[in-house]
């Protein structure tokens, strides 16, 4: 917690097992408003499973989740969204044949009083939220299949914040993007942070982690093996946690120096 404040969201003693396989083992993690927390670990470490529990896509075997200090239940992704928790998957979950407004309101379409799709209102609201993130966003009415990776990320993020997300889970947001598009997504993360949105960033790119995150939590073999402010650790320290599950032997000496 920062300055004794109540975390925006807190997962306490979360475990998940599939028969004899323990994917997540007694993991606790918190997130404050306007904070970016990197959730790191090698494939199979349990980080994706932990985030799926928070997103409502998977049920925990044990543990509790709190939102602003109040215990909540998240049995489904819809319940997570109702609590202001949105997930932006690496695949973005966009319909390639639809345009930006249709994707923004996919499954939550706006209707006229006659029950027809209110395309004008959806276009107007899509334009407003997209330009809030990127004033230069154009081509709202072309299929997203014709858009760049960076533009597609803007749509996915816009879909989340338009529905008043307070917590964002971002899964590898810069994967497969070029340098300019990666910079665009990084700028979006900074903007969201400035608006008080908390972000869990699942990421393998150490450069992005150290540039964007305020704190990192590393998982190894289903456990939380370290939760540190970004200025407490180096890239080598984080890699040691990811690979070995522990900090280098000289970490305490370096911190004391």
Backbone as CSV, one residue per row, in Angstrom:
resi,resn,N_x,N_y,N_z,CA_x,CA_y,CA_z,C_x,C_y,C_z
1,UNK,0.826,-1.194,0.000,0.000,0.000,0.000,0.865,1.249,0.000
2,UNK,0.324,2.325,-0.511,1.059,3.577,-0.553,0.465,4.526,0.475
3,UNK,1.371,4.984,1.403,0.955,5.951,2.413,-0.241,5.468,3.229
4,UNK,-0.326,4.144,3.454,-1.400,3.613,4.275,-2.761,3.611,3.611
5,UNK,-2.829,3.956,2.348,-4.115,4.021,1.654,-4.625,2.615,1.367
6,UNK,-5.950,2.504,1.261,-6.563,1.234,0.898,-6.287,0.949,-0.569
7,UNK,-5.814,-0.249,-0.895,-5.545,-0.561,-2.307,-6.820,-0.495,-3.144
8,UNK,-6.633,-0.211,-4.417,-7.743,-0.248,-5.359,-8.290,-1.668,-5.446
9,UNK,-7.398,-2.622,-5.609,-7.800,-4.032,-5.628,-6.721,-4.833,-4.905
10,UNK,-7.160,-5.888,-4.242,-6.232,-6.715,-3.479,-6.662,-8.175,-3.575
11,UNK,-5.720,-9.026,-3.930,-5.949,-10.470,-3.943,-5.174,-11.052,-2.761
12,UNK,-5.868,-11.773,-1.891,-5.245,-12.291,-0.681,-5.252,-13.817,-0.663
13,UNK,-4.077,-14.383,-0.536,-3.905,-15.824,-0.341,-4.642,-16.649,-1.402
14,UNK,-4.441,-16.259,-2.644,-5.095,-16.953,-3.751,-4.346,-18.240,-4.091
15,UNK,-5.096,-19.325,-4.197,-4.544,-20.602,-4.648,-5.451,-21.172,-5.716
16,UNK,-4.851,-21.911,-6.635,-5.608,-22.606,-7.679,-4.920,-23.924,-7.968
17,UNK,-5.692,-25.005,-7.842,-5.116,-26.304,-8.171,-6.052,-27.058,-9.106
18,UNK,-5.444,-27.841,-9.947,-6.159,-28.718,-10.863,-5.779,-30.149,-10.477
19,UNK,-6.591,-30.752,-9.626,-6.206,-32.049,-9.086,-4.944,-31.883,-8.257
20,UNK,-3.887,-32.617,-8.621,-2.644,-32.517,-7.877,-1.717,-31.426,-8.356
21,UNK,-2.098,-30.719,-9.421,-1.274,-29.645,-9.966,-1.645,-28.319,-9.314
22,UNK,-0.685,-27.687,-8.654,-0.922,-26.398,-7.992,-0.374,-25.281,-8.883
23,UNK,-1.280,-24.613,-9.595,-0.875,-23.565,-10.533,-0.565,-22.255,-9.817
24,UNK,-1.317,-21.951,-8.758,-1.103,-20.751,-7.945,-1.112,-21.177,-6.486
25,UNK,-0.086,-20.729,-5.741,0.089,-21.192,-4.368,0.114,-20.010,-3.395
26,UNK,-0.989,-19.743,-2.743,-1.057,-18.766,-1.653,-0.450,-17.414,-2.054
27,UNK,-0.928,-16.859,-3.159,-0.378,-15.605,-3.690,-1.229,-14.411,-3.255
28,UNK,-0.567,-13.375,-2.779,-1.217,-12.110,-2.455,-0.579,-11.008,-3.296
29,UNK,-1.404,-10.091,-3.764,-0.920,-8.979,-4.576,-1.921,-7.835,-4.465
30,UNK,-1.434,-6.598,-4.534,-2.321,-5.435,-4.456,-1.989,-4.470,-5.581
31,UNK,-2.921,-3.553,-5.804,-2.772,-2.534,-6.848,-3.414,-1.255,-6.363
32,UNK,-2.695,-0.141,-6.471,-3.197,1.160,-6.042,-3.685,1.984,-7.231
33,UNK,-4.536,2.964,-7.002,-4.970,3.837,-8.099,-3.777,4.517,-8.763
34,UNK,-3.761,4.541,-10.088,-2.691,5.194,-10.805,-1.360,4.483,-10.721
35,UNK,-1.379,3.198,-10.408,-0.149,2.412,-10.286,-0.100,1.362,-11.382
36,UNK,1.105,1.108,-11.902,1.323,0.041,-12.873,2.191,-1.021,-12.209
37,UNK,1.645,-2.214,-12.069,2.364,-3.317,-11.437,2.637,-4.388,-12.486
38,UNK,3.906,-4.671,-12.714,4.275,-5.736,-13.632,4.117,-7.091,-12.970
39,UNK,3.437,-8.009,-13.660,3.279,-9.385,-13.170,4.130,-10.259,-14.079
40,UNK,5.238,-10.763,-13.525,6.247,-11.417,-14.342,6.438,-12.872,-13.928
41,UNK,7.034,-13.634,-14.836,7.336,-15.031,-14.568,7.469,-15.783,-15.877
42,UNK,8.160,-16.896,-15.838,8.311,-17.690,-17.051,6.984,-18.371,-17.394
43,UNK,6.888,-18.951,-18.564,5.674,-19.665,-18.954,5.405,-20.789,-17.963
44,UNK,4.168,-20.837,-17.475,3.796,-21.851,-16.505,4.029,-21.445,-15.061
45,UNK,4.488,-20.194,-14.837,4.778,-19.743,-13.468,3.514,-19.471,-12.668
46,UNK,2.381,-19.254,-13.363,1.121,-19.022,-12.671,0.562,-17.624,-12.834
47,UNK,1.312,-16.735,-13.510,0.865,-15.339,-13.606,-0.428,-15.202,-14.403
48,UNK,-0.543,-15.924,-15.526,-1.756,-15.832,-16.343,-2.952,-16.417,-15.603
49,UNK,-2.715,-17.498,-14.878,-3.780,-18.114,-14.084,-4.279,-17.136,-13.017
50,UNK,-3.350,-16.449,-12.358,-3.722,-15.474,-11.328,-4.567,-14.357,-11.921
51,UNK,-4.157,-13.845,-13.074,-4.897,-12.758,-13.703,-6.256,-13.239,-14.237
52,UNK,-6.334,-14.489,-14.667,-7.615,-15.045,-15.108,-8.598,-15.139,-13.953
53,UNK,-8.094,-15.389,-12.758,-8.957,-15.413,-11.577,-9.509,-14.014,-11.317
54,UNK,-8.661,-12.998,-11.416,-9.121,-11.622,-11.200,-10.098,-11.187,-12.282
55,UNK,-9.913,-11.681,-13.501,-10.789,-11.288,-14.613,-12.109,-12.046,-14.628
56,UNK,-12.263,-13.034,-13.734,-13.502,-13.799,-13.693,-13.548,-14.963,-14.658
57,UNK,-12.443,-15.215,-15.370,-12.414,-16.306,-16.342,-12.123,-17.650,-15.688
58,UNK,-11.702,-17.617,-14.424,-11.354,-18.841,-13.713,-11.650,-18.643,-12.231
59,UNK,-12.120,-19.677,-11.577,-12.423,-19.591,-10.146,-11.216,-20.034,-9.330
60,UNK,-10.931,-19.307,-8.262,-9.848,-19.702,-7.361,-10.280,-20.896,-6.528
61,UNK,-9.316,-21.712,-6.129,-9.613,-22.813,-5.213,-9.768,-22.287,-3.791
62,UNK,-9.037,-21.221,-3.469,-9.161,-20.565,-2.172,-8.601,-19.157,-2.276
63,UNK,-8.928,-18.337,-1.292,-8.453,-16.961,-1.284,-9.587,-15.966,-1.430
64,UNK,-9.248,-14.681,-1.295,-10.250,-13.619,-1.308,-9.784,-12.460,-2.186
65,UNK,-10.752,-11.730,-2.739,-10.475,-10.538,-3.542,-11.220,-9.359,-2.932
66,UNK,-10.527,-8.245,-2.797,-11.119,-7.042,-2.223,-10.996,-5.884,-3.215
67,UNK,-12.047,-5.109,-3.322,-12.072,-3.910,-4.140,-12.321,-2.724,-3.232
68,UNK,-11.320,-1.833,-3.143,-11.384,-0.678,-2.233,-11.740,-1.113,-0.811
69,UNK,-11.170,-2.220,-0.396,-11.340,-2.696,0.973,-12.554,-3.560,1.219
70,UNK,-13.417,-3.719,0.222,-14.613,-4.532,0.389,-14.468,-5.852,-0.357
71,UNK,-14.786,-6.940,0.315,-14.676,-8.253,-0.301,-15.702,-8.405,-1.421
72,UNK,-15.265,-8.908,-2.562,-16.166,-9.109,-3.692,-16.010,-10.525,-4.235
73,UNK,-17.006,-10.940,-4.986,-16.960,-12.217,-5.688,-16.903,-11.927,-7.188
74,UNK,-16.091,-12.677,-7.911,-15.960,-12.475,-9.357,-16.146,-13.835,-10.048
75,UNK,-17.382,-14.289,-10.156,-17.613,-15.618,-10.739,-17.510,-15.669,-12.258
76,UNK,-17.634,-14.507,-12.922,-17.643,-14.473,-14.386,-16.934,-13.214,-14.886
77,UNK,-16.519,-13.207,-16.157,-15.965,-11.973,-16.728,-16.947,-10.807,-16.672
78,UNK,-18.219,-11.103,-16.826,-19.228,-10.045,-16.736,-19.246,-9.418,-15.349
79,UNK,-19.099,-10.249,-14.322,-19.050,-9.733,-12.954,-17.822,-8.864,-12.754
80,UNK,-16.682,-9.265,-13.343,-15.462,-8.453,-13.250,-15.696,-7.085,-13.871
81,UNK,-16.320,-7.066,-15.050,-16.594,-5.783,-15.713,-17.527,-4.926,-14.881
82,UNK,-18.498,-5.556,-14.227,-19.418,-4.800,-13.368,-18.666,-4.133,-12.214
83,UNK,-17.560,-4.734,-11.804,-16.740,-4.163,-10.731,-15.678,-3.201,-11.268
84,UNK,-15.686,-2.949,-12.579,-14.718,-2.031,-13.162,-13.373,-2.660,-13.454
85,UNK,-13.351,-3.992,-13.601,-12.114,-4.718,-13.915,-12.213,-5.209,-15.351
86,UNK,-11.354,-4.696,-16.207,-11.373,-5.047,-17.626,-10.045,-5.688,-18.014
87,UNK,-10.106,-6.606,-18.973,-8.908,-7.291,-19.448,-8.691,-7.006,-20.924
88,UNK,-7.454,-6.662,-21.259,-7.074,-6.479,-22.657,-6.106,-7.609,-22.993
89,UNK,-6.611,-8.590,-23.713,-5.820,-9.770,-24.021,-4.822,-9.486,-25.140
90,UNK,-3.794,-10.319,-25.211,-2.785,-10.172,-26.257,-3.426,-10.248,-27.643
91,UNK,-4.468,-11.068,-27.771,-5.172,-11.200,-29.051,-6.121,-10.037,-29.304
92,UNK,-6.356,-9.211,-28.268,-7.208,-8.018,-28.312,-8.697,-8.335,-28.398
93,UNK,-9.077,-9.546,-28.827,-10.485,-9.961,-28.894,-11.327,-8.982,-29.701
94,UNK,-10.792,-8.553,-30.843,-11.523,-7.670,-31.740,-12.093,-8.469,-32.906
95,UNK,-13.230,-8.014,-33.428,-13.825,-8.624,-34.621,-13.260,-7.915,-35.842
96,UNK,-12.420,-8.604,-36.604,-11.683,-7.969,-37.698,-12.576,-7.345,-38.767
97,UNK,-13.748,-7.908,-38.979,-14.600,-7.428,-40.072,-15.446,-6.225,-39.665
98,UNK,-15.405,-5.851,-38.367,-16.201,-4.724,-37.888,-15.332,-3.484,-37.712
99,UNK,-15.957,-2.305,-37.738,-15.215,-1.066,-37.564,-15.021,-0.757,-36.079
100,UNK,-14.401,0.388,-35.790,-14.072,0.748,-34.416,-15.302,0.883,-33.523
101,UNK,-16.353,1.640,-33.924,-17.525,1.758,-33.058,-18.185,0.406,-32.772
102,UNK,-18.292,-0.446,-33.793,-18.927,-1.751,-33.598,-18.123,-2.605,-32.621
103,UNK,-16.793,-2.527,-32.692,-15.961,-3.267,-31.756,-16.027,-2.676,-30.353
104,UNK,-16.091,-1.374,-30.276,-16.151,-0.710,-28.976,-17.384,-1.146,-28.196
105,UNK,-18.498,-1.291,-28.896,-19.759,-1.631,-28.239,-20.178,-3.087,-28.459
106,UNK,-19.249,-3.931,-28.893,-19.566,-5.328,-29.175,-20.114,-6.014,-27.920
107,UNK,-21.348,-6.509,-28.021,-22.010,-7.132,-26.886,-22.708,-6.148,-25.964
108,UNK,-22.466,-4.854,-26.173,-23.098,-3.809,-25.350,-23.595,-2.690,-26.267
109,UNK,-24.183,-3.094,-27.383,-24.603,-2.148,-28.411,-25.650,-1.162,-27.881
110,UNK,-25.584,0.061,-28.399,-26.576,1.079,-28.057,-27.757,0.961,-29.003
111,UNK,-28.949,1.158,-28.476,-30.174,1.017,-29.268,-30.979,2.314,-29.249
112,UNK,-31.733,2.523,-30.297,-32.685,3.636,-30.335,-33.919,3.235,-29.537
113,UNK,-34.834,4.163,-29.367,-36.049,3.852,-28.612,-36.921,2.844,-29.350
114,UNK,-36.650,2.671,-30.652,-37.387,1.663,-31.430,-36.723,0.286,-31.361
115,UNK,-35.561,0.212,-30.705,-34.874,-1.068,-30.582,-33.867,-1.345,-31.675
116,UNK,-33.627,-0.381,-32.564,-32.634,-0.544,-33.622,-31.253,-0.093,-33.137
117,UNK,-30.206,-0.547,-33.830,-28.864,-0.103,-33.483,-28.747,1.406,-33.658
118,UNK,-28.234,2.081,-32.658,-28.043,3.532,-32.733,-26.618,3.797,-33.221
119,UNK,-26.408,3.628,-34.530,-25.058,3.721,-35.093,-24.477,5.126,-34.973
120,UNK,-25.325,6.146,-35.100,-24.823,7.515,-34.995,-24.279,7.799,-33.605
121,UNK,-25.002,7.374,-32.594,-24.558,7.608,-31.223,-23.295,6.794,-30.916
122,UNK,-23.239,5.559,-31.410,-22.053,4.732,-31.185,-20.830,5.347,-31.858
123,UNK,-21.022,5.889,-33.056,-19.914,6.546,-33.745,-19.466,7.779,-32.976
124,UNK,-20.421,8.552,-32.500,-20.097,9.772,-31.771,-19.336,9.464,-30.480
125,UNK,-19.806,8.463,-29.733,-19.156,8.121,-28.472,-17.794,7.459,-28.713
126,UNK,-17.701,6.646,-29.781,-16.424,6.018,-30.119,-15.397,7.083,-30.480
127,UNK,-15.823,8.064,-31.267,-14.920,9.142,-31.664,-14.417,9.898,-30.440
128,UNK,-15.306,10.132,-29.475,-14.937,10.874,-28.278,-13.887,10.138,-27.454
129,UNK,-14.106,8.847,-27.197,-13.179,8.109,-26.337,-11.870,7.807,-27.067
130,UNK,-11.933,7.538,-28.365,-10.704,7.264,-29.119,-9.835,8.507,-29.223
131,UNK,-10.463,9.660,-29.432,-9.690,10.903,-29.523,-9.169,11.341,-28.153
132,UNK,-9.815,10.883,-27.100,-9.304,11.129,-25.749,-7.964,10.420,-25.565
133,UNK,-7.834,9.245,-26.145,-6.590,8.488,-26.053,-5.579,8.917,-27.109
134,UNK,-6.078,9.145,-28.318,-5.200,9.501,-29.435,-5.923,10.503,-30.331
135,UNK,-5.625,11.795,-30.177,-6.321,12.830,-30.958,-6.171,12.656,-32.466
136,UNK,-5.172,11.894,-32.896,-4.940,11.715,-34.331,-5.590,10.458,-34.898
137,UNK,-6.397,9.774,-34.076,-7.025,8.543,-34.563,-8.031,8.859,-35.672
138,UNK,-7.877,8.168,-36.801,-8.773,8.391,-37.941,-9.331,7.046,-38.403
139,UNK,-10.098,7.091,-39.468,-10.627,5.872,-40.090,-11.484,5.040,-39.139
140,UNK,-12.383,5.717,-38.446,-13.229,5.007,-37.500,-14.170,4.021,-38.178
141,UNK,-14.455,4.230,-39.434,-15.481,3.415,-40.086,-14.913,2.348,-41.018
142,UNK,-13.593,2.099,-40.950,-13.022,1.005,-41.753,-12.887,-0.224,-40.864
143,UNK,-12.888,-1.425,-41.436,-12.718,-2.636,-40.624,-11.386,-2.604,-39.880
144,UNK,-11.361,-3.136,-38.660,-10.123,-3.087,-37.883,-9.029,-3.948,-38.513
145,UNK,-9.406,-4.859,-39.409,-8.402,-5.663,-40.104,-7.469,-4.795,-40.948
146,UNK,-7.942,-3.592,-41.312,-7.127,-2.676,-42.121,-6.296,-1.728,-41.260
147,UNK,-6.361,-1.879,-39.936,-5.661,-0.966,-39.035,-4.344,-1.558,-38.565
148,UNK,-3.467,-0.682,-38.099,-2.178,-1.108,-37.560,-2.377,-1.731,-36.180
149,UNK,-1.325,-2.414,-35.704,-1.395,-3.010,-34.377,-1.604,-1.979,-33.288
150,UNK,-0.956,-0.822,-33.442,-1.130,0.241,-32.458,-2.542,0.777,-32.423
151,UNK,-3.148,0.954,-33.589,-4.535,1.422,-33.649,-5.491,0.410,-33.026
152,UNK,-5.209,-0.852,-33.239,-6.051,-1.902,-32.659,-5.947,-1.898,-31.134
153,UNK,-4.739,-1.646,-30.622,-4.580,-1.541,-29.178,-5.373,-0.362,-28.625
154,UNK,-5.375,0.754,-29.351,-6.139,1.928,-28.908,-7.625,1.566,-28.785
155,UNK,-8.151,0.826,-29.755,-9.569,0.431,-29.709,-9.836,-0.460,-28.506
156,UNK,-8.946,-1.437,-28.260,-9.133,-2.339,-27.132,-9.103,-1.587,-25.803
157,UNK,-8.188,-0.634,-25.673,-8.100,0.155,-24.447,-9.309,1.081,-24.327
158,UNK,-9.711,1.684,-25.443,-10.867,2.577,-25.430,-12.119,1.834,-24.992
159,UNK,-12.267,0.595,-25.438,-13.430,-0.213,-25.058,-13.477,-0.401,-23.545
160,UNK,-12.306,-0.576,-22.939,-12.261,-0.766,-21.496,-12.609,0.513,-20.741
161,UNK,-11.957,1.610,-21.094,-12.145,2.825,-20.295,-13.487,3.495,-20.573
162,UNK,-14.076,3.239,-21.763,-15.388,3.834,-22.030,-16.425,3.318,-21.045
163,UNK,-16.233,2.075,-20.611,-17.166,1.491,-19.654,-16.655,1.617,-18.227
164,UNK,-15.861,2.678,-18.010,-15.436,3.134,-16.686,-14.630,2.098,-15.920
165,UNK,-13.686,1.472,-16.592,-12.781,0.550,-15.917,-11.925,1.313,-14.918
166,UNK,-11.729,0.719,-13.761,-10.818,1.265,-12.752,-9.555,0.429,-12.652
167,UNK,-9.663,-0.839,-13.077,-8.534,-1.759,-13.068,-8.392,-2.355,-14.463
168,UNK,-7.202,-2.284,-15.028,-6.939,-2.887,-16.331,-5.903,-3.998,-16.177
169,UNK,-6.213,-5.142,-16.758,-5.230,-6.220,-16.882,-4.781,-6.213,-18.330
170,UNK,-3.501,-5.913,-18.557,-2.983,-5.825,-19.921,-2.011,-6.971,-20.154
171,UNK,-2.328,-7.839,-21.100,-1.538,-9.024,-21.392,-0.643,-8.769,-22.603
172,UNK,0.652,-8.608,-22.361,1.635,-8.404,-23.425,1.182,-7.333,-24.434
173,UNK,0.926,-6.104,-23.979,0.334,-5.093,-24.863,1.216,-4.652,-26.021
174,UNK,2.539,-4.856,-25.902,3.415,-4.407,-26.987,3.976,-5.572,-27.809
175,UNK,3.512,-6.776,-27.550,4.004,-7.933,-28.296,3.683,-7.770,-29.782
176,UNK,4.661,-8.033,-30.618,4.512,-8.013,-32.081,4.272,-6.614,-32.648
177,UNK,4.499,-5.567,-31.848,4.359,-4.201,-32.357,5.722,-3.637,-32.736
178,UNK,5.722,-2.747,-33.716,6.949,-2.057,-34.105,7.284,-0.971,-33.096
179,UNK,8.468,-0.339,-33.238,8.911,0.678,-32.277,7.933,1.844,-32.117
180,UNK,7.410,2.378,-33.220,6.517,3.533,-33.117,5.193,3.141,-32.459
181,UNK,4.690,1.935,-32.771,3.437,1.479,-32.161,3.639,1.144,-30.689
182,UNK,4.810,0.602,-30.358,5.122,0.333,-28.953,5.158,1.633,-28.168
183,UNK,5.716,2.674,-28.758,5.760,3.978,-28.109,4.346,4.528,-27.902
184,UNK,3.459,4.291,-28.875,2.075,4.738,-28.749,1.385,4.065,-27.564
185,UNK,1.580,2.753,-27.433,0.963,2.016,-26.330,1.551,2.468,-24.992
186,UNK,2.854,2.710,-24.963,3.486,3.199,-23.744,2.899,4.539,-23.319
187,UNK,2.654,5.405,-24.280,2.042,6.702,-23.984,0.630,6.531,-23.441
188,UNK,-0.099,5.549,-23.975,-1.446,5.267,-23.487,-1.409,4.799,-22.034
189,UNK,-0.452,3.949,-21.711,-0.320,3.469,-20.337,-0.057,4.645,-19.395
190,UNK,0.822,5.548,-19.806,1.111,6.729,-18.983,-0.131,7.588,-18.797
191,UNK,-0.915,7.724,-19.847,-2.137,8.532,-19.771,-3.149,7.900,-18.820
192,UNK,-3.315,6.582,-18.914,-4.248,5.878,-18.043,-3.807,5.996,-16.588
193,UNK,-2.503,5.877,-16.355,-1.980,6.025,-14.991,-2.313,7.409,-14.444
194,UNK,-2.151,8.434,-15.286,-2.409,9.802,-14.834,-3.880,10.032,-14.508
195,UNK,-4.755,9.189,-15.061,-6.189,9.300,-14.787,-6.623,8.455,-13.590
196,UNK,-5.650,7.833,-12.910,-5.958,7.083,-11.698,-6.355,5.642,-11.926
197,UNK,-6.218,5.158,-13.147,-6.540,3.758,-13.436,-5.358,2.886,-13.021
198,UNK,-5.636,1.804,-12.314,-4.600,0.860,-11.912,-4.411,-0.192,-12.987
199,UNK,-3.169,-0.569,-13.240,-2.875,-1.496,-14.337,-2.000,-2.645,-13.848
200,UNK,-2.450,-3.866,-14.095,-1.604,-5.041,-13.975,-1.050,-5.321,-15.363
201,UNK,0.264,-5.271,-15.501,0.913,-5.433,-16.796,1.631,-6.782,-16.837
202,UNK,1.072,-7.724,-17.597,1.722,-9.012,-17.803,2.633,-8.851,-19.015
203,UNK,3.932,-8.987,-18.797,4.863,-8.606,-19.857,6.178,-9.378,-19.731
204,UNK,6.759,-9.732,-20.893,8.065,-10.376,-20.926,9.175,-9.398,-21.304
205,UNK,8.810,-8.239,-21.814,9.794,-7.276,-22.294,10.325,-6.461,-21.116
206,UNK,11.553,-6.761,-20.713,12.122,-6.121,-19.527,12.268,-4.610,-19.706
207,UNK,12.529,-4.182,-20.936,12.642,-2.744,-21.192,11.313,-2.052,-20.891
208,UNK,10.203,-2.631,-21.371,8.886,-2.054,-21.094,8.578,-2.080,-19.607
209,UNK,8.942,-3.169,-18.942,8.677,-3.302,-17.503,9.348,-2.172,-16.734
210,UNK,10.626,-1.929,-17.013,11.356,-0.914,-16.250,10.994,0.503,-16.683
211,UNK,10.451,0.645,-17.866,10.041,1.975,-18.307,8.644,2.331,-17.793
212,UNK,7.761,1.348,-17.664,6.356,1.631,-17.395,5.894,1.317,-15.977
213,UNK,6.534,0.366,-15.317,6.006,-0.132,-14.049,6.525,0.651,-12.839
214,UNK,5.648,0.801,-11.850,6.037,1.359,-10.566,6.556,0.260,-9.638
215,UNK,6.056,-0.956,-9.891,6.376,-2.082,-9.015,6.314,-3.359,-9.833
216,UNK,7.049,-4.385,-9.390,6.984,-5.687,-10.056,6.692,-6.768,-9.027
217,UNK,5.881,-7.741,-9.434,5.654,-8.947,-8.650,6.036,-10.127,-9.536
218,UNK,6.931,-10.966,-9.027,7.440,-12.076,-9.827,6.914,-13.395,-9.275
219,UNK,6.437,-14.245,-10.197,5.966,-15.567,-9.808,6.922,-16.634,-10.328
220,UNK,7.096,-17.659,-9.507,7.925,-18.800,-9.877,7.290,-20.044,-9.260
221,UNK,6.987,-21.020,-10.104,6.376,-22.262,-9.640,5.097,-22.007,-8.836
222,UNK,4.306,-21.029,-9.302,3.014,-20.759,-8.689,3.048,-19.850,-7.478
223,UNK,4.236,-19.442,-7.049,4.348,-18.613,-5.845,4.790,-17.186,-6.176
224,UNK,4.417,-16.276,-5.286,4.944,-14.917,-5.337,6.314,-14.951,-4.683
225,UNK,7.376,-14.787,-5.490,8.732,-14.874,-4.944,9.367,-13.503,-4.770
226,UNK,8.617,-12.442,-5.043,9.162,-11.108,-4.840,8.224,-10.027,-5.314
227,UNK,8.053,-8.985,-4.499,7.199,-7.837,-4.825,7.999,-6.596,-4.442
228,UNK,8.494,-5.875,-5.452,9.431,-4.785,-5.190,9.091,-3.539,-6.004
229,UNK,9.352,-2.378,-5.405,9.320,-1.133,-6.173,10.383,-1.225,-7.253
230,UNK,10.094,-0.650,-8.395,10.986,-0.821,-9.549,12.382,-0.265,-9.282
231,UNK,12.481,0.732,-8.401,13.803,1.296,-8.130,14.589,0.494,-7.088
232,UNK,14.004,-0.593,-6.584,14.705,-1.452,-5.631,15.479,-2.575,-6.310
233,UNK,15.167,-2.819,-7.575,15.745,-3.972,-8.262,16.300,-3.574,-9.631
234,UNK,17.220,-4.395,-10.107,17.764,-4.234,-11.456,17.141,-5.286,-12.362
235,UNK,17.414,-5.173,-13.637,16.928,-6.179,-14.575,17.493,-7.555,-14.235
236,UNK,18.757,-7.609,-13.829,19.372,-8.883,-13.455,18.703,-9.468,-12.211
237,UNK,18.309,-8.597,-11.272,17.604,-9.071,-10.081,16.286,-9.733,-10.466
238,UNK,15.548,-9.075,-11.345,14.246,-9.604,-11.764,14.424,-10.911,-12.522
239,UNK,15.421,-10.977,-13.375,15.688,-12.220,-14.112,16.040,-13.355,-13.153
240,UNK,16.773,-13.052,-12.091,17.103,-14.067,-11.096,15.845,-14.581,-10.403
241,UNK,14.924,-13.675,-10.087,13.659,-14.081,-9.477,12.849,-14.958,-10.427
242,UNK,12.829,-14.572,-11.700,12.068,-15.337,-12.687,12.647,-16.743,-12.861
243,UNK,13.978,-16.831,-12.955,14.627,-18.105,-13.277,14.849,-18.969,-12.037
244,UNK,15.378,-18.352,-10.959,15.750,-19.116,-9.769,14.735,-19.034,-8.633
245,UNK,13.860,-18.024,-8.706,12.908,-17.843,-7.619,13.483,-17.110,-6.433
246,UNK,14.650,-16.476,-6.598,15.266,-15.724,-5.506,16.164,-14.633,-6.066
247,UNK,16.443,-13.637,-5.227,17.322,-12.549,-5.621,18.779,-13.012,-5.585
248,UNK,19.659,-12.329,-6.324,21.088,-12.649,-6.236,21.596,-12.481,-4.809
249,UNK,22.643,-13.224,-4.469,23.162,-13.221,-3.103,23.642,-11.839,-2.660
250,UNK,24.064,-11.012,-3.625,24.611,-9.699,-3.242,23.569,-8.594,-3.231
251,UNK,22.276,-8.924,-3.365,21.250,-7.882,-3.457,21.205,-7.009,-2.204
252,UNK,21.223,-7.637,-1.013,21.147,-6.864,0.231,22.342,-5.944,0.377
253,UNK,23.527,-6.433,0.004,24.735,-5.609,0.093,24.627,-4.403,-0.835
254,UNK,24.113,-4.625,-2.034,23.967,-3.527,-3.004,22.936,-2.516,-2.514
255,UNK,21.879,-2.983,-1.882,20.847,-2.071,-1.369,21.403,-1.221,-0.240
256,UNK,22.295,-1.821,0.568,22.844,-1.110,1.720,23.923,-0.120,1.343
257,UNK,24.521,-0.333,0.171,25.637,0.532,-0.259,25.176,1.933,-0.597
